[in-house]
């Protein structure tokens, strides 16, 4: 199945392009459909806008606090993804995706790197908008943890897609040739999952979990 989507050079086949594009479209259709069944039918209040703005600001600030940085883009930050995920957890997937979209634009303006329009979409717009998918789990038990895990995986998928499309030429010479078809996946998930693991440990600390729950109550009051 994987060979159908990726060719011997490690690039996407025609089927790979089609599946990737359809997956992206379905993601946003699903977000719109499920969001329509939530309380998000109401217009956002001034308080919600303030909380969303604060989340974007904190995500942007912590994106500069890097534990380590990868050579060709990407880094482990001090829980920057969490703040966008929190918006989805508070207000649902529609608002979460929109806030992630705005944050992606901000990241692009901060440090733009353009190879093509679709590369920008993969590396900035879609990748960070995908963090809002955490909102699909907002009402479930352990919704923040579940939503965060799914959001991190979704973000990594778009970065990996961009890797297949535009970054294969940056693969190190010492990377095993037999594994080159998974290089974009290995590269992007190496730092995304590392930050994800650190963040999950932090939000699992009872005092932190209690504080986040209190903030959620304030956001929804």
C-alpha positions in Angstrom: 0.0 0.0 0.0 2.8 2.4 0.9 4.5 1.7 -2.4 1.4 2.9 -4.2 1.6 6.3 -2.6 5.4 6.8 -2.6 7.8 5.9 -5.5 11.3 4.5 -5.3 12.8 8.0 -5.1 10.9 8.8 -1.9 8.5 11.2 -3.6 4.7 11.0 -3.9 3.1 9.2 -6.8 0.0 10.5 -8.5 -2.1 8.4 -6.1 -0.1 9.9 -3.2 -1.0 13.4 -4.4 -4.6 12.5 -4.8 -4.9 10.8 -1.4 -3.1 13.8 0.3 -5.4 16.4 -1.3 -8.6 14.4 -0.5 -7.4 13.9 3.1 -6.9 17.6 3.5 -10.3 18.4 2.1 -12.1 15.8 4.2 -10.4 17.2 7.3 -11.9 20.6 6.8 -15.3 19.3 5.7 -15.4 17.1 8.8 -14.4 20.1 11.0 -17.2 22.2 9.5 -19.8 19.4 9.9 -19.1 18.5 13.5 -18.6 22.1 14.5 -22.1 22.8 13.3 -23.4 20.5 15.9 -21.8 22.3 18.8 -22.5 25.5 20.7 -20.3 27.3 18.1 -23.4 28.2 16.2 -23.4 31.3 18.4 -21.1 34.2 17.5 -17.9 34.4 19.4 -18.1 36.8 22.4 -15.5 39.4 23.3 -14.3 37.2 26.1 -13.7 34.3 23.7 -11.8 36.5 21.3 -9.6 37.6 24.2 -8.9 34.0 25.3 -8.1 33.1 21.7 -5.8 36.1 21.2 -4.0 35.2 24.5 -3.5 31.6 23.3 -2.0 32.8 20.0 0.3 35.2 21.8 1.5 32.6 24.3 2.0 30.0 21.4 4.0 32.6 19.5 6.1 33.5 22.5 6.9 30.0 23.5 7.8 29.1 19.9 10.9 31.1 20.6 11.8 29.1 23.7 13.4 26.2 21.9 14.9 23.1 23.6 16.7 22.2 20.3 16.3 23.0 16.7 16.5 20.8 13.6 18.9 21.6 10.8 16.3 21.9 8.0 13.5 23.5 10.0 11.4 22.4 13.0 12.2 22.5 16.7 11.2 21.3 20.1 9.7 24.3 21.9 8.3 24.9 25.3 4.8 23.6 24.8 3.9 26.1 22.0 1.5 23.6 20.4 -0.5 23.2 23.6 -1.9 26.8 23.5 -3.6 26.2 20.1 -4.8 22.8 21.3 -6.3 24.5 24.3 -8.5 26.7 22.1 -10.0 23.6 20.4 -10.5 22.1 23.8 -12.4 25.2 25.1 -14.4 26.1 22.1 -14.5 23.1 19.7 -12.9 22.2 16.4 -14.2 25.1 14.3 -12.7 27.8 16.5 -9.6 25.7 17.1 -8.9 25.2 13.4 -9.5 28.9 12.7 -7.1 29.9 15.5 -4.6 27.4 14.3 -5.0 28.9 10.8 -4.3 32.4 12.1 -1.3 31.1 14.1 0.1 29.4 11.0 -0.1 32.7 9.1 1.7 34.4 12.0 4.4 31.7 11.9 4.8 32.3 8.2 5.2 36.0 8.6 7.7 35.4 11.4 10.0 33.2 9.4 8.8 32.7 5.8 10.3 30.1 3.5 8.6 29.8 0.2 9.1 27.1 -2.5 5.6 27.1 -3.7 2.1 28.0 -2.6 1.3 24.3 -1.7 4.5 24.0 0.3 3.5 27.1 2.3 0.1 25.5 2.9 1.6 22.2 4.1 4.4 23.7 6.3 2.4 26.6 7.8 -1.3 26.9 7.2 -2.6 23.3 7.2 0.0 22.0 9.7 -0.9 24.5 12.4 -4.6 24.6 11.6 -4.6 20.8 12.2 -3.9 21.5 15.9 -7.5 22.7 16.2 -8.7 19.1 15.5 -8.2 18.6 19.2 -11.6 20.2 19.6 -13.3 17.0 18.4 -12.4 15.5 21.8 -13.4 18.5 23.9 -16.4 16.8 25.5 -14.9 13.3 26.0 -13.2 12.0 29.1 -9.5 13.0 29.1 -10.4 15.2 26.1 -7.4 17.4 26.4 -4.9 14.5 26.3 -6.7 12.7 23.5 -7.1 15.8 21.5 -3.5 16.8 22.0 -2.2 13.5 20.7 -4.5 13.6 17.6 -3.6 17.2 16.9 0.2 16.5 17.1 -0.2 13.5 14.7 -2.3 15.6 12.4 0.2 18.5 12.3 3.1 16.0 11.6 1.2 14.5 8.7 1.1 17.9 6.9 4.8 18.5 7.6 5.6 15.0 6.3 3.5 15.7 3.1 5.5 18.9 2.6 8.6 16.8 3.1 7.7 14.4 0.3 6.8 17.2 -2.0 9.7 19.6 -1.5 12.4 18.4 0.9 13.6 15.0 -0.2 16.8 16.6 -1.7 17.8 17.6 1.9 18.0 14.0 3.1 21.4 13.3 4.6 23.8 11.2 2.6 24.2 8.8 5.6 20.5 8.2 5.9 19.8 4.5 5.0 18.7 4.3 1.4 16.4 1.4 2.1 14.5 3.8 4.4 14.5 6.9 2.3 10.8 6.6 1.6 10.0 7.3 5.2 12.6 10.1 5.7 10.0 13.0 5.8 8.0 11.0 8.4 11.0 10.2 10.5 12.4 13.8 10.3 9.2 15.7 11.1 7.9 13.4 13.8 11.2 13.2 15.5 10.9 16.8 16.9 7.0 16.9 16.9 6.7 13.8 19.0 9.5 14.8 21.3 7.7 18.1 22.1 4.5 16.2 22.4 5.9 13.7 24.9 7.3 16.5 27.0 4.0 18.4 27.0 2.0 15.3 27.9 4.2 14.8 30.9 3.8 18.4 32.0 0.0 18.5 31.6 -0.3 15.2 33.5 1.2 16.8 36.6 -1.8 17.1 39.0 -1.2 20.8 39.8 -0.9 21.6 36.1 -3.9 19.6 35.2 -5.9 21.3 37.9 -4.7 24.7 36.7 -5.6 24.0 33.1 -9.1 22.8 34.2 -9.6 26.0 36.1 -8.6 28.1 33.0 -11.0 26.1 30.9 -13.8 26.9 33.3 -12.9 30.6 33.1 -12.9 30.4 29.3 -16.3 28.9 29.3 -18.0 31.0 31.9 
